[in-house]
Amino acid sequence: MFEGGIEAISGRVMTGWITAPEAAVTNTLVTFYERGEPLGSAVATGDAASLVFEFLLPRALFDGERHELAAGIDGQRITLRNASHRLGLSTAPPGVLKGWLETVTDAGMVRGWALYPERPDERVEIEVLVDGLAAGCITASLLRADLREAGYGDGHHGFAFALPYLMMVQPRAMSVTARDRATGQAIGEARPFRQKAVTDALTKIGALEGDVRLLSDTLRQLETARARDDEAIAELFRTIAEFFTELGTATVRGEVPKLRQIGRAVSAVTDGFAPFAFAAGTAPALTVCVDAAGPVTALYDTLAALQATGGDGIEVLLMDDGACEDTPLLPLIAQNLRYARHPGSRAALRYNNALTQAAGEIVVFLTAPACLQPGWRAALAAFTARPKLSVMAGRVTGPDGLLLSAGAELGFGVTALRGEGADPHAPDFAQSGPVDAAATDMFAVRRASWLRLGGLDEGFAELAPALALLCANARAAGDKVTYEPGLAVSTIRRERTTDMEAMRADTRRLRAAMGDEEEVLLSVNKK
């Protein structure tokens, strides 16, 4: 029977202890709850007599109300002392904000860092403003090695914020500033911003109108000659219609129209990147599905790294969710690249559709931006050697070389990244072995197993719980879910927006789907 207590809540950091008199436990994963809803997990470390933990409470809990906190380990509730707390943000001034607004790139990326030296363990919520108007908020939590080496806490105080599209396309010069959202303290000096592409586009309106007239004349000629290529005629009609629709809509709203000229529609992409080709295969045994979660530059780097480290004789499918308007142009640069577009769809639906389109028996899902490491194809040989292997979790490392994930762990309907922040060469992560589930950044599946199990449950808002349920169903059917360090990729830590209501709904859905089988599956998997 586990017992424990909360010693203190300083800022947003909760510290406490756990004892397990009848079990020799040296470290374990503790999941924290508030009113039965999961808040997250932390590793408690120490000796068998006493474990200690630190956990960063969500900012949303600090609303001035009393909250009943709870905890659990591997399905067992912890008798937690001092669990009732009225949480409110500290009214004591945090001190003088230290930081710098370093740059605003031509692509609209705002970069800098910020922290309060008196509170180095807290993360500052940054508000970015354009000409004094709020553009959005982001937490300064990115790792900066230079800050860590300079003695600024653990170094996780950097931020990178992408300006909204409507602000980027303004034709005038703008002033970008940043401040602490809570205190209003400014970060560094204002930075000017004006996107060169917008200025250049405005000077081409006249030329574009000339192109439209030329298109109209060409269309009349095609109609007179009764051209047989009906698709060419339809494309001309579509181009003309798109121009006038875009121009009229933007004028009414007072916005800058997005302009496109025949012969120049793809120049911004094709002129900026060197072309390459994936070797076409008639019956590929392997398909790599790349989830286009990033700007076109990051997608190009991901595809180029894939081609350089083992892209011969495989099928590559680009999954476009419609977030980046330049993504459809990438097949012009990467020859033999397949393309599928599903704008606005949930991730589970997008992944199910991609798998049904895949030709390979083994399918690797990879979220860009990412760089596959040499030897990744050799690791997939385990699918041939082990017919019962259904899902393979890969080793994902960040820019600092530490683990972002080595698969995923599952408990109480909540998924947690396995090994996050650990040394990838540590014994637990340097060799293959069974895991609860795969993490979403990269994983491989046997296509026949996916289809036999019914694929991902498209009722989940997020991909992680849907993938966790698929892995649980695979284990329940007698299949294997394995972590393989040779299937390695390096990537960056992406900022994800958390929808608490959607997360709670996903948790309830996962619990309902797994029912009483969850603990049995976990215990079998760990043997």
C-alpha positions as CSV (number, residue, x, y, z in Angstrom):
1,M,0.0,0.0,0.0
2,F,1.5,3.3,-1.1
3,E,1.4,6.3,1.2
4,G,2.5,9.9,0.5
5,G,2.0,13.5,1.1
6,I,2.4,17.0,-0.5
7,E,5.1,19.0,1.3
8,A,4.8,22.3,-0.5
9,I,3.5,24.1,-3.6
10,S,6.0,26.8,-4.6
11,G,5.0,28.8,-7.6
12,R,3.5,26.0,-9.8
13,V,5.9,23.3,-8.6
14,M,4.4,20.7,-6.2
15,T,6.9,18.7,-4.2
16,G,6.2,15.7,-2.0
17,W,7.1,12.1,-0.9
18,I,5.9,8.6,-1.2
19,T,6.6,5.4,0.8
20,A,6.1,1.8,-0.1
21,P,7.0,-0.2,3.1
22,E,6.2,-3.6,1.5
23,A,7.9,-3.1,-1.9
24,A,11.5,-2.4,-2.8
25,V,10.8,0.5,-5.2
26,T,13.7,2.9,-6.2
27,N,11.9,4.9,-8.8
28,T,8.4,4.9,-10.3
29,L,6.0,6.9,-12.5
30,V,3.4,8.7,-10.5
31,T,0.2,10.1,-12.2
32,F,-1.5,13.1,-10.6
33,Y,-5.3,13.8,-10.7
34,E,-7.7,16.6,-9.8
35,R,-11.4,15.6,-9.4
36,G,-10.6,12.3,-11.2
37,E,-9.1,13.9,-14.2
38,P,-5.4,13.3,-15.0
39,L,-3.0,16.2,-14.8
40,G,0.1,14.5,-16.0
41,S,2.9,12.3,-14.6
42,A,6.3,12.6,-12.9
43,V,9.0,10.1,-11.9
44,A,9.4,9.7,-8.1
45,T,13.0,8.8,-7.2
46,G,14.8,7.7,-4.0
47,D,15.3,4.5,-2.0
48,A,12.7,1.9,-1.0
49,A,11.8,3.7,2.2
50,S,11.1,7.1,0.7
51,L,10.6,8.5,-2.8
52,V,10.4,12.2,-3.6
53,F,8.7,13.9,-6.5
54,E,8.4,17.3,-8.2
55,F,5.5,18.1,-10.5
56,L,4.6,21.2,-12.5
57,L,0.9,21.9,-11.9
58,P,-1.1,23.3,-14.9
59,R,-1.6,27.0,-14.8
60,A,-5.4,26.5,-15.3
61,L,-5.6,25.2,-11.7
62,F,-4.5,28.5,-10.2
63,D,-8.0,30.1,-10.2
64,G,-8.2,31.0,-6.5
65,E,-10.4,27.9,-5.7
66,R,-9.8,24.9,-3.5
67,H,-8.6,21.7,-5.3
68,E,-8.5,18.1,-4.1
69,L,-5.3,16.5,-5.5
70,A,-4.7,12.8,-5.9
71,A,-2.1,10.4,-7.2
72,G,-1.7,6.8,-8.3
73,I,1.0,4.3,-9.2
74,D,0.4,1.4,-11.7
75,G,-3.3,1.4,-11.0
76,Q,-3.0,1.7,-7.2
77,R,-4.3,4.9,-5.5
78,I,-1.9,6.6,-3.1
79,T,-3.2,7.7,0.3
80,L,-2.1,11.3,-0.1
81,R,-1.8,13.6,2.9
82,N,-2.2,17.4,2.7
83,A,-4.0,17.0,-0.6
84,S,-6.4,19.9,-0.4
85,H,-5.1,23.3,-1.5
86,R,-6.5,26.6,-2.5
87,L,-4.4,27.5,-5.5
88,G,-3.9,31.0,-6.6
89,L,-1.0,32.6,-8.5
90,S,1.5,34.3,-6.1
91,T,0.8,38.0,-5.6
92,A,4.5,38.6,-4.7
93,P,6.3,40.4,-7.5
94,P,8.5,38.0,-9.4
95,G,11.3,40.5,-9.7
96,V,12.9,42.0,-12.8
97,L,12.3,40.1,-16.0
98,K,15.5,39.2,-17.9
99,G,15.4,38.3,-21.6
100,W,15.8,39.5,-25.2
101,L,13.7,39.6,-28.3
102,E,16.4,38.4,-30.7
103,T,15.0,38.4,-34.2
104,V,11.9,38.3,-36.4
105,T,12.7,36.4,-39.6
106,D,11.3,37.2,-43.0
107,A,9.1,34.1,-42.6
108,G,7.5,35.7,-39.5
109,M,9.2,33.6,-36.8
110,V,9.7,35.6,-33.6
111,R,12.6,34.2,-31.4
112,G,13.9,35.2,-28.0
113,W,14.2,34.1,-24.4
114,A,12.9,35.3,-21.0
115,L,13.0,34.3,-17.3
116,Y,12.9,35.7,-13.8
117,P,16.3,35.0,-12.2
118,E,14.7,34.8,-8.7
119,R,12.4,32.0,-10.0
120,P,14.5,30.1,-12.5
121,D,12.3,27.0,-12.3
122,E,9.2,28.8,-13.6
123,R,8.3,29.3,-17.2
124,V,7.3,32.8,-18.4
125,E,4.1,33.1,-20.6
126,I,5.1,35.4,-23.4
127,E,2.6,37.7,-25.2
128,V,3.7,38.8,-28.7
129,L,2.3,42.1,-30.0
130,V,2.3,43.6,-33.5
131,D,1.9,47.4,-33.6
132,G,0.6,47.1,-30.0
133,L,-2.1,44.5,-30.9
134,A,-1.9,41.0,-29.3
135,A,-0.8,38.4,-31.9
136,G,-0.8,35.4,-29.5
137,C,0.9,33.8,-26.5
138,I,3.6,31.1,-26.1
139,T,5.4,29.7,-23.1
140,A,9.2,30.3,-23.0
141,S,10.2,26.7,-22.4
142,L,12.5,25.7,-25.3
143,L,15.9,24.4,-24.3
144,R,18.7,26.9,-24.9
145,A,22.2,25.5,-24.3
146,D,23.7,28.9,-24.1
147,L,21.3,29.9,-21.3
148,R,22.0,26.7,-19.3
149,E,25.8,27.3,-19.7
150,A,25.4,30.9,-18.5
151,G,23.7,29.6,-15.3
152,Y,20.1,30.5,-16.1
153,G,18.3,27.6,-14.5
154,D,17.9,24.5,-16.6
155,G,18.1,26.5,-19.8
156,H,14.5,25.9,-20.8
157,H,13.6,29.6,-21.3
158,G,13.6,30.1,-25.1
159,F,10.6,30.7,-27.3
160,A,9.8,30.7,-31.0
161,F,6.4,32.1,-32.1
162,A,5.0,32.2,-35.7
163,L,3.2,35.4,-36.5
164,P,-0.4,34.8,-37.8
165,Y,-0.8,34.9,-41.5
166,L,-3.1,37.9,-41.6
167,M,-0.4,40.0,-39.8
168,M,2.4,38.7,-42.1
169,V,0.6,39.8,-45.3
170,Q,0.2,43.4,-44.3
171,P,1.9,45.7,-47.0
172,R,3.3,48.1,-44.4
173,A,6.2,47.9,-42.0
174,M,5.2,46.8,-38.5
175,S,6.7,46.8,-35.0
176,V,6.9,43.5,-33.1
177,T,7.3,43.5,-29.3
178,A,7.0,40.9,-26.6
179,R,6.1,41.0,-22.9
180,D,5.3,38.9,-19.9
181,R,1.6,38.3,-20.1
182,A,1.2,38.2,-16.4
183,T,3.2,41.3,-15.4
184,G,3.4,43.3,-18.6
185,Q,7.2,43.6,-18.4
186,A,8.7,44.1,-21.8
187,I,11.3,41.8,-23.3
188,G,14.1,43.6,-25.0
189,E,13.5,46.2,-27.8
190,A,10.9,46.3,-30.6
191,R,11.8,44.6,-33.9
192,P,10.6,45.9,-37.3
193,F,8.9,43.4,-39.7
194,R,7.8,43.7,-43.2
195,Q,7.6,40.6,-45.4
196,K,9.4,41.2,-48.7
197,A,7.2,38.7,-50.6
198,V,4.1,40.8,-49.9
199,T,5.7,44.0,-51.1
200,D,6.9,42.2,-54.3
201,A,3.4,40.7,-54.8
202,L,1.7,44.1,-54.7
203,T,3.9,45.4,-57.5
204,K,2.8,42.5,-59.7
205,I,-1.0,43.1,-59.7
206,G,-0.8,44.9,-63.0
207,A,1.2,42.1,-64.6
208,L,-1.2,39.6,-63.2
209,E,-4.2,41.4,-64.8
210,G,-2.3,41.2,-68.1
211,D,-1.9,37.5,-67.7
212,V,-5.6,37.1,-67.1
213,R,-6.3,38.9,-70.4
214,L,-3.8,36.6,-72.1
215,L,-5.5,33.6,-70.6
216,S,-8.9,34.8,-71.9
217,D,-7.6,35.2,-75.4
218,T,-6.0,31.7,-75.3
219,L,-9.3,30.3,-74.1
220,R,-11.1,31.8,-77.0
221,Q,-8.6,30.3,-79.4
222,L,-8.9,26.9,-77.8
223,E,-12.7,27.1,-78.1
224,T,-12.5,28.2,-81.7
225,A,-10.2,25.4,-82.6
226,R,-12.3,22.9,-80.6
227,A,-9.3,21.7,-78.7
228,R,-9.5,18.1,-77.5
229,D,-7.8,18.7,-74.2
230,D,-10.8,19.5,-72.1
231,E,-8.8,19.4,-68.9
232,A,-6.5,22.2,-70.2
233,I,-9.6,24.3,-70.9
234,A,-11.0,23.6,-67.4
235,E,-7.7,24.6,-65.8
236,L,-7.8,27.9,-67.6
237,F,-11.3,28.5,-66.4
238,R,-10.3,27.7,-62.8
239,T,-7.3,30.0,-62.9
240,I,-9.3,32.9,-64.1
241,A,-12.1,32.2,-61.6
242,E,-9.7,31.9,-58.7
243,F,-8.1,35.2,-59.5
244,F,-11.3,37.2,-59.6
245,T,-12.8,35.5,-56.6
246,E,-9.7,36.1,-54.5
247,L,-9.3,39.7,-55.7
248,G,-13.0,40.5,-55.0
249,T,-13.1,38.8,-51.6
250,A,-9.9,40.4,-50.4
251,T,-11.0,43.8,-51.5
252,V,-14.3,43.6,-49.7
253,R,-12.5,42.6,-46.4
254,G,-9.7,45.1,-46.8
255,E,-7.1,42.3,-47.0
256,V,-4.2,41.8,-49.3
257,P,-5.0,39.3,-52.0
258,K,-2.9,36.2,-52.4
259,L,-1.6,36.5,-56.0
260,R,-0.6,33.8,-58.4
261,Q,0.7,34.1,-62.0
262,I,0.8,31.4,-64.6
263,G,4.4,30.1,-65.0
264,R,5.2,31.6,-61.6
265,A,2.9,29.7,-59.3
266,V,5.6,27.3,-58.3
267,S,8.7,29.5,-58.6
268,A,8.8,30.4,-54.9
269,V,9.2,26.7,-54.0
270,T,11.0,25.2,-57.0
271,D,13.6,28.1,-57.2
272,G,14.4,27.7,-53.5
273,F,15.1,24.0,-53.2
274,A,17.3,21.5,-55.1
275,P,15.2,18.7,-56.8
276,F,15.7,15.1,-56.0
277,A,13.9,11.8,-56.7
278,F,12.8,8.7,-54.9
279,A,13.6,5.6,-56.9
280,A,10.3,4.3,-58.2
281,G,9.4,0.6,-57.4
282,T,6.7,-1.5,-59.0
283,A,5.8,-3.4,-55.8
284,P,7.4,-1.7,-52.8
285,A,7.5,-3.7,-49.5
286,L,7.9,-0.5,-47.5
287,T,5.8,2.7,-47.4
288,V,6.9,5.8,-45.4
289,C,4.0,8.2,-44.7
290,V,5.2,11.7,-43.8
291,D,2.7,13.8,-41.8
292,A,3.2,17.4,-43.0
293,A,3.2,19.1,-39.6
294,G,5.4,22.1,-40.4
295,P,6.5,24.7,-42.9
296,V,7.6,23.7,-46.4
297,T,11.3,24.2,-45.5
298,A,11.0,21.6,-42.7
299,L,9.1,19.2,-45.0
300,Y,11.7,19.5,-47.7
301,D,14.5,18.8,-45.1
302,T,12.6,15.7,-43.8
303,L,12.0,14.3,-47.3
304,A,15.7,15.0,-48.4
305,A,17.0,13.2,-45.2
306,L,14.6,10.2,-45.9
307,Q,15.9,10.0,-49.5
308,A,19.6,10.2,-48.4
309,T,19.3,7.6,-45.6
310,G,17.4,4.8,-47.4
311,G,14.9,6.2,-49.9
312,D,15.6,3.7,-52.7
313,G,12.9,1.2,-53.7
314,I,10.3,2.5,-51.2
315,E,7.0,4.3,-51.5
316,V,6.8,7.7,-49.9
317,L,3.4,9.3,-49.2
318,L,3.0,12.9,-48.1
319,M,0.0,13.4,-45.8
320,D,-1.2,17.1,-46.1
321,D,-3.7,18.5,-43.5
322,G,-3.9,21.7,-45.4
323,A,-2.1,23.8,-42.8
324,C,0.6,25.0,-45.3
325,E,-0.5,26.3,-48.7
326,D,2.9,25.4,-50.3
327,T,2.9,21.7,-49.3
328,P,1.0,20.6,-52.5
329,L,4.0,21.9,-54.6
330,L,6.6,19.5,-53.0
331,P,5.9,16.7,-55.6
332,L,7.4,19.1,-58.1
333,I,10.7,19.0,-56.3
334,A,10.7,15.4,-55.0
335,Q,9.9,13.2,-57.9
336,N,7.9,9.9,-57.4
337,L,6.5,11.4,-54.2
338,R,2.8,10.4,-53.6
339,Y,0.5,13.1,-52.2
340,A,-2.8,12.9,-50.2
341,R,-4.7,15.9,-48.9
342,H,-7.2,15.8,-46.0
343,P,-7.7,19.4,-44.8
344,G,-9.2,19.9,-41.4
345,S,-9.6,16.2,-40.7
346,R,-8.7,14.5,-37.4
347,A,-5.3,12.8,-37.2
348,A,-6.8,9.3,-36.8
349,L,-8.8,9.7,-40.0
350,R,-5.8,11.0,-41.9
351,Y,-3.6,8.1,-40.8
352,N,-6.3,5.5,-41.6
353,N,-6.7,6.9,-45.1
354,A,-2.9,7.0,-45.6
355,L,-2.6,3.3,-44.6
356,T,-5.3,2.2,-47.0
357,Q,-3.5,4.0,-49.8
358,A,-0.1,2.5,-48.9
359,A,1.3,-0.3,-51.1
360,G,3.9,-1.6,-48.7
361,E,3.2,-4.4,-46.2
362,I,5.3,-2.4,-43.6
363,V,4.3,1.2,-43.1
364,V,6.3,3.8,-41.2
365,F,4.6,7.0,-40.0
366,L,6.9,10.0,-39.5
367,T,5.9,13.5,-38.3
368,A,7.9,16.3,-39.9
369,P,10.2,18.1,-39.2
370,A,12.4,15.0,-38.5
371,C,15.6,13.4,-39.7
372,L,15.8,9.6,-40.0
373,Q,19.1,8.2,-38.8
374,P,21.2,5.8,-40.9
375,G,20.4,2.2,-40.3
376,W,16.6,2.7,-39.8
377,R,15.7,0.3,-42.6
378,A,17.8,-2.5,-41.2
379,A,15.8,-2.2,-37.9
380,L,12.6,-3.0,-39.8
381,A,13.9,-6.5,-40.5
382,A,12.4,-7.5,-37.1
383,F,9.0,-7.6,-38.9
384,T,10.3,-10.4,-41.1
385,A,11.9,-12.3,-38.2
386,R,8.8,-12.0,-35.9
387,P,5.5,-12.7,-37.7
388,K,3.5,-11.7,-34.5
389,L,5.1,-8.2,-34.4
390,S,2.4,-5.6,-35.2
391,V,3.7,-2.2,-34.0
392,M,7.3,-1.0,-33.6
393,A,8.1,2.1,-31.5
394,G,11.1,4.1,-32.6
395,R,13.8,6.1,-30.7
396,V,13.1,9.8,-31.0
397,T,15.8,12.3,-29.8
398,G,15.7,16.1,-29.6
399,P,18.3,18.7,-30.7
400,D,20.1,18.3,-27.4
401,G,20.6,14.6,-28.0
402,L,18.3,13.5,-25.2
403,L,15.3,11.2,-25.6
404,L,11.9,12.7,-26.5
405,S,10.4,9.2,-26.5
406,A,11.2,5.5,-26.5
407,G,7.7,4.4,-27.0
408,A,4.8,5.3,-24.6
409,E,3.5,4.1,-21.3
410,L,-0.2,3.7,-20.5
411,G,-2.1,3.9,-17.3
412,F,-5.5,5.2,-16.0
413,G,-6.5,6.0,-19.6
414,V,-3.5,8.4,-19.9
415,T,-0.5,8.0,-22.2
416,A,3.0,9.3,-21.2
417,L,6.1,9.4,-23.2
418,R,8.6,6.7,-22.1
419,G,12.1,7.9,-21.4
420,E,11.5,11.6,-22.0
421,G,14.6,13.6,-21.1
422,A,16.8,10.5,-20.5
423,D,20.1,9.5,-22.1
424,P,19.3,7.4,-25.2
425,H,22.3,5.2,-24.5
426,A,21.1,4.2,-21.0
427,P,20.6,0.4,-20.7
428,D,16.8,0.7,-20.6
429,F,16.7,2.5,-24.0
430,A,19.7,1.0,-25.8
431,Q,18.1,-2.3,-26.5
432,S,14.8,-3.5,-27.9
433,G,12.0,-4.7,-25.7
434,P,8.2,-4.7,-25.2
435,V,6.4,-1.4,-24.5
436,D,2.8,-0.4,-23.8
437,A,2.4,1.6,-27.0
438,A,4.3,3.6,-29.6
439,A,4.7,7.4,-29.5
440,T,3.2,9.4,-32.4
441,D,6.4,11.2,-33.7
442,M,7.5,7.9,-35.4
443,F,6.3,4.3,-35.5
444,A,6.1,1.4,-37.9
445,V,3.2,-1.0,-38.3
446,R,2.3,-4.2,-40.2
447,R,-0.4,-3.2,-42.7
448,A,-2.3,-6.4,-42.4
449,S,-2.4,-6.1,-38.6
450,W,-3.7,-2.5,-38.7
451,L,-6.5,-3.5,-41.1
452,R,-7.4,-6.6,-39.1
453,L,-7.6,-4.6,-35.9
454,G,-9.9,-2.0,-37.5
455,G,-7.3,0.8,-37.6
456,L,-7.4,3.9,-35.4
457,D,-10.6,4.9,-33.6
458,E,-11.5,8.1,-35.4
459,G,-13.6,9.3,-32.4
460,F,-10.4,10.5,-30.6
461,A,-9.5,14.2,-31.0
462,E,-5.8,13.4,-30.5
463,L,-3.6,10.8,-32.2
464,A,-1.8,9.5,-29.0
465,P,-4.8,7.9,-27.3
466,A,-6.0,6.4,-30.6
467,L,-2.6,4.8,-31.2
468,A,-2.4,3.6,-27.6
469,L,-5.8,1.8,-28.0
470,L,-4.6,0.2,-31.3
471,C,-1.5,-1.1,-29.5
472,A,-3.6,-2.4,-26.6
473,N,-5.9,-4.2,-29.1
474,A,-2.9,-5.7,-30.8
475,R,-1.6,-7.1,-27.5
476,A,-5.0,-8.4,-26.6
477,A,-5.1,-10.3,-29.9
478,G,-1.7,-11.9,-29.0
479,D,0.4,-9.6,-31.2
480,K,3.6,-7.8,-30.1
481,V,4.3,-4.1,-29.6
482,T,8.1,-3.5,-29.4
483,Y,10.5,-0.7,-28.9
484,E,13.5,-0.8,-31.4
485,P,16.3,1.8,-30.9
486,G,17.7,1.2,-34.4
487,L,14.5,2.8,-35.8
488,A,15.9,6.2,-34.8
489,V,15.0,9.8,-35.8
490,S,16.0,13.2,-34.5
491,T,13.5,16.0,-34.4
492,I,12.5,19.1,-32.5
493,R,10.1,19.5,-29.6
494,R,7.0,21.0,-31.1
495,E,4.7,23.3,-29.0
496,R,1.3,21.7,-28.8
497,T,-1.9,23.5,-27.9
498,T,-3.7,21.5,-25.2
499,D,-7.5,21.4,-25.4
500,M,-8.4,20.3,-21.8
501,E,-12.0,19.3,-22.7
502,A,-10.8,17.3,-25.7
503,M,-8.1,15.6,-23.6
504,R,-10.6,14.7,-20.9
505,A,-13.0,13.3,-23.5
506,D,-10.2,11.2,-25.0
507,T,-9.2,9.9,-21.6
508,R,-12.8,8.9,-20.9
509,R,-13.1,7.3,-24.3
510,L,-9.8,5.3,-23.8
511,R,-10.9,4.1,-20.4
512,A,-14.2,3.0,-21.7
513,A,-12.7,1.2,-24.6
514,M,-10.1,-0.7,-22.5
515,G,-12.3,-1.4,-19.5
516,D,-11.0,-3.9,-17.0
517,E,-8.5,-5.3,-19.5
518,E,-6.1,-2.4,-19.1
519,E,-4.2,-3.6,-16.1
520,V,-4.1,-7.2,-17.4
521,L,-2.6,-6.0,-20.6
522,L,0.0,-3.8,-18.9
523,S,1.1,-6.6,-16.6
524,V,1.4,-9.1,-19.5
525,N,3.3,-6.7,-21.6
526,K,5.9,-6.0,-18.9
527,K,6.7,-9.7,-18.2
